[in-house]
Amino acid sequence: MHKTALAALLSALVAAPADAADMYVGIRLGQTKYNITGVTDTPSAFGVFGGYNINPNLAVEAEFMDLGSIDPSSATVMSASALAFYPGDEPFSLFAKLSYANSEWKAPNQVQHNSSFTHGLGCQYDASQSVSVRFGWDRHMVGNQVAINVDVLSVAGLVRF
């Protein structure tokens, strides 16, 4: 069921009318903090995303993100999100993000999957009508036997078309 919901959202993004500046793609880079006792590593995170602006205050997105590795384990996340924007002093805005994410945690001799709701907060700077920069914080849950909270601080660039 979870994969069906994600597939439906991705289909809606692809089938959405391509009005000017409504659809966008982006790249995200950041630092990950695994909330595990005794772990101080902060691996790098990398993600790609695409989305559609429903109106100036609401957008939907799909994203794939590599959360980095803590030797010998690693995690990835695929998510579908709704973003609510609060217009600030132009060209700045704040956003809250609610996502449904499917994570994969790879450890020696095992792979664990987790599907859960996640959330995030951030701000966006619109450098032009077609280019924006985002700063954000997201929290993901990985692993299925013992869910681990993973925080990601990131910067993202997006291009509208």
Secondary structure, DSSP 8 states (H G I E B T S, - for coil): -HHHHHHHHHHHHHHS---TTTEEEEEEEEEEEE--TT-----EEEEEEEEEEEETTEEEEEEEEEEEEETTEEEEEEEEEEEEEEE-STTEEEEEEEEEEEEEEEETTEEEEEEEEEEEEEEEEESSSSEEEEEEEEEEEE-SSS-EEEEEEEEEEEEE-
